[in-house]
Amino acid sequence: MTNGKRTMLYGKGDVFVYRTYVPNIKGLRQIPESSFNERDNTIFGFNCQIALKGDAFLTSFTEGDNSLVVATDSMKNFIQYEMANFQGNTAESFIKFICNRFLDKYAHVDAVELTANEMPFEHVLVPTGTGHDKSHLVYKKSRNEYATTTIEVVRTGTGNKVVKHTSGIRDVHLIKVSGSSFYGFIRDQYTTLPEAFDRPLFIYLDFDWEYENIEDASGANPEKYVASEQIADIANTVFHELDNKSIQQLIYKIGLRILDRFPQLKNIQFKTNNRTWETVVEEIPNAKGSVYQEPRPPYGFQGFEVTQADLKAEKEKEAAEAIQ
Ligand SMILES: O=c1[nH]c(=O)c2[nH]c(=O)[nH]c2[nH]1
């Protein structure tokens, strides 16, 4: 069992590992918001963080007894060398594979927690003679956003058990130049912010989601697997479509759409920042548009979880309204 009495873990961060020519994942469920149907795994690369837990490590802290210590340098090697033995094609199945392999190798380790942050690469476009097409040789590390996934696998009397498994995206930065408002908030002696009826809304979003059935995260059944690219495309689409009243409302609607498209997900969790530009010149004579500058600190933030129960309640509300 993990030590329930105190925090006790150790591990390695910034473990970079790249493998080329991992099979693509295809056969994903298709949704209207996204044309994404296949993840190119020609470069399958991650920045990993691994942590080990176990009562056996207590004396390494209290007595300097290293006899049961797996050096963090060896953890790095383990991840990198075992990457070659990995048979799957998703980050989620990779981290699960490593955790199980670790528990099998070191009998005194009670639990392994592993996070893999994607190192994202994209094809460059090259001339084909008649136009341009994706190079299958040259890639660029260009996307701001990256996928992330975390797992914790615990040893039990009846085998290894996954006790936590989340997938997510980090650092999605979106600006909507028109179609966002923020008004109707409390006005009192502390209020200086003017009401905005059409603001250039710039948001940073981090998402995490959990599957109802942890097995679906592996990608073994691609119809049940949810690609982070599809989640990002839903967020883009809902932001595009919705005349939003606030970031709070926007993320709720994005969450509902995601859970509607992917009933195999249990929930979706958001962490967002408001990075809306400040207006410098509101009206430009004889021209459309305004001039803005970066927002000054501080920034606003939101945290919110949308669940399948929320979606069910919204659908029931809609059905009741339709009858009236
Ligand atoms: O979308 C927003 N939500 C807020 O709660 C808030 N507060 C604020 O000053 N600007 C905004 N924008």
The ligand as a Tripos MOL2 file, in Angstrom:
@<TRIPOS>MOLECULE
LIG
   12    13     1     0     0
SMALL
NO_CHARGES

@<TRIPOS>ATOM
      1 O1        -15.2720   36.5180  -18.7640 O.2       1 LIG1
      2 C1        -15.0230   37.2000  -17.7470 C.ar      1 LIG1
      3 N1        -15.3910   36.7520  -16.5260 N.ar      1 LIG1
      4 C2        -15.1510   37.4470  -15.3780 C.ar      1 LIG1
      5 O2        -15.5180   37.0000  -14.2560 O.2       1 LIG1
      6 C3        -14.4870   38.6880  -15.4960 C.ar      1 LIG1
      7 N2        -14.1040   39.6390  -14.6000 N.ar      1 LIG1
      8 C4        -13.4870   40.6340  -15.2870 C.ar      1 LIG1
      9 O3        -12.9860   41.6610  -14.7740 O.2       1 LIG1
     10 N3        -13.5120   40.3410  -16.6340 N.ar      1 LIG1
     11 C5        -14.1160   39.1510  -16.7890 C.ar      1 LIG1
     12 N4        -14.3830   38.3910  -17.8810 N.ar      1 LIG1
@<TRIPOS>BOND
     1     1     2 2
     2     2     3 ar
     3     2    12 ar
     4     3     4 ar
     5     4     5 2
     6     4     6 ar
     7     6     7 ar
     8     6    11 ar
     9     7     8 ar
    10     8     9 2
    11     8    10 ar
    12    10    11 ar
    13    11    12 ar
@<TRIPOS>SUBSTRUCTURE
     1 LIG1         1 GROUP 0 **** ****
